[in-house]
Amino acid sequence: METRRTIVPTREGYERWAEVYDSDGNPLVALEERHFPLMFPDVNGLLVADVGCGTGRQTFKLAAHGARVVALDFSPAMVGRARAKGKIAQVYFVLADAVTSIPLKSGVLDGAVCSLVLEHVEDLTSMLQQLRRVCKLNGFVLISDIHPTLASAGAAANFEDPSTGQKVFPRGYRHEISDYLRAANDAGFRIGALTEVIVDEKFLDAGPRAAKYVGWPMLLLFSLVAS
């Protein structure tokens, strides 16, 4: 029998998820860890934002490649987990809701990454307009998200709350590929590469919970250029 599921506001969900986020075996996270960093350009010496940084998975990768990183998230528990991983001089953590407003000056960033965030954003255009505002001309934005095909089958970001055993779903919204592309264009970006990552048998060693999705596109990756 399926564990009882509970849908909660997005911030509340990530506050509760923070305790186990890095250890709960989420197959989408595991798949993204293999593919998303391959998109990074040479960031040495650049100022880059990790928008929706969570526990800092991308933050510390960017810093290791020489970037100065502004890591933003609206969940105090997630930011706390990221900070606990160690202090690095070129990483600056900011508690902020990037959907409402990114608290940076216009045109200050060389680029940004947005990792598994947009599933939880209802108004994609508004969010991408914020990213365009803070990016320099020709700045990059790299985005990963759950693939719309998987979302259409009912999959969504979720975790099992260790204190209750409930399957908890932070509030999310379904988007089609056309929704992302239209919002990016409306926000002032050119579309770069777009990749659909399909689950195969080889991946199951790292993400066994993805077994029922073998042959399905699970992850959507794309790059934008500020124009």
N, C-alpha and C positions, 0 to 999 in steps of 0.2 A: 504494500500500500504506500502511495506517495506521501512523504512527509508534508504536514500541513504548511502551506505557504502564506506569507504575510507581506503585503505591499505597504511600504512606509515612505514618508517624504525622503527625498534623495539625501539631504544632509544627515538626517537621523540614521538612515541606512548605513552610510559610510562611517559615521561615528561608531556604530555597533560592529561594523566589519573590520575596523582598523586592527583590532586585537589579533585576528587570524588571517588578515589579507595576504600576507606574504607566505603563508604556510598551508592554505586550504586546498591546494591542488587545482585551482581554477584552470581549465584547459584553454580558455580564450587568452588568459594572461600568458600561459606557457607558450602558446603559438605566437603571440605578439612578441615575446622576448626573443624568439628566433628571427623574426623578420623585420620588425620596426627599426631596430638600430642600424640595419643595413642601408636604410634610407638617409642616414645622417650625412650631411656634407662635411667638409673640413670646417670645424667650428673653433679651432684654436684661436684664442684671442677675441672671439665674438661674444656679444651680449645676447643671450638667448633666454627666453622664458619657457618654463615648464608649466603649462596652464592646466590646472587640475592635477597637481603633482602627486597626490596620494602619499604613499610611503616613500616616494623618492626614487622609484625604479629608473626613470629616465634622467632624473636630476643628476644622479651620481655618474651615470654613463657620460653625459654631456661634460660634466666637470672633469672626468678622467681624460677626455679628449681636448682639454684646454679651454673650454668655454667658461665664461662668467655667467652664472645661472641665477635668474630670479625664479624661484619656485613658489607658485601660488596654489592655494587650495582653500576651500571654505569649511573644511572639517578640522577643528582643533586636534582631534584624536589622530587623524592621518598625519597632519603636520608634526605632531609630537612624535609619532613613530619615525618619521623621516629624520627629524633632528637627532633622535636617539642613536641613529646609525653612525654619527660622527660629525664633527665640525670641520668644514673645509672652507678655507678663506674665501674662495671665489663663489660660494653658494650663499644666496640670501633668501630666506624663507619669509613669505608674506601671507598672512591670513586674510583672504579676500574671496568674494564671490565674483568670479570672472564673468559670469553670465550677466550680472548687473553692471559691473564696471571693473575694468582692469586698472588698478591704481598706479599707472605709469604715464610718463609724459608721451605725447604724440611723437611718433617717428624715432623712438629711442632704440628699438630692438633691431638687431641684425636678423633675428628669426625667432621662431617659437615652435614648440611641439605640443600636441594635444592628444594625449594617449588614453583611449577608451573613455572619453568624456562625453562626446556629443550625443550618445544614446540617451543621456539624461538632460539634454537641452531641448526644450520645446521649440524655441524660436532660433533656428540655425542662423538666419541672416543677422540678427542682432548680435549674437555671439561672434560671428566672423567679422562684423563691422568693428567690434572692439579690437579684435586681433589686427585688422588692417590699420586701425588708427595708431596702434603702438609700434607697428613695423615700419622700417625705412622702405623707400622705393626699392623694389627688387628683393626685399627681404623674403625669407622663406617661412612657410608654415607647413609642418608635417602632421598628418592626422591619421589616427587609427580608430576603428570602431567595429562593433559587431556587424557582420554582413547582413544586409537586409533580408536575404533568403533565409538565413538562420532565424532572424527575428520574426519573420512571417510564419515560421513553424512553432512559434511560442517561446523560443529561447530568449533569455534576458539575463542581465547581470544579477547574480544572486549568491547567497552564502547561507550556510547553516550556523545559526547563532549558537555558540557553544554553551551559553547559559540556559537556553530554553529548548534547543533542538529544533526550533522553527526554521523553515526555509524562508529567508527574508529577501525580498526583492525591493531594492531602492527604486523609487519611481523613475520610470523611463518612458521614452517616446519612440515610436517606429518611424524611420525615415527610409525613403528609397534613394538609390544612387542619384537619381535626377534631382532630388531635394538638396542633397549636398552640393551638387554642381551648380544648381541655380542660385543657391544662397551664396556660394563662393563668388560667382560672377557678379551678383548684386552688391556684394560687399567690396568689390574692387580688386579681386584676385584673378590672375590667369591660372588655368589648370595645368599642372605638370603631369607627372606620372600617376597612374591609377592601377592598383594591383588588387586582385581578388585571390585570397589564399585559401586553397582547398585542403581539407583534412585528408591525409593518407594513412595507410597502415603503419608506416615508419614513425609517425608522430605519436602513436599510442603509448610508447614507452614513457614519454614525457607527459602525456595527457590522456590517461586511460579513460577518463570520464567522457571523452569525445568519441568513444567507439561507435555510438549510434549515429554519428554524423560523418562517418567515413564517406568520402566522395562529395561531401557538401562544401560549398564555400562558407567558411566560418569568419574570416577576417577581411575587412576592407581597409586598404591603405591608400592614401593619396597625398600628393604634395601640391602646394599652392605657391604662387609668386605674386608679391604685392605689385600692382601696376598703377 
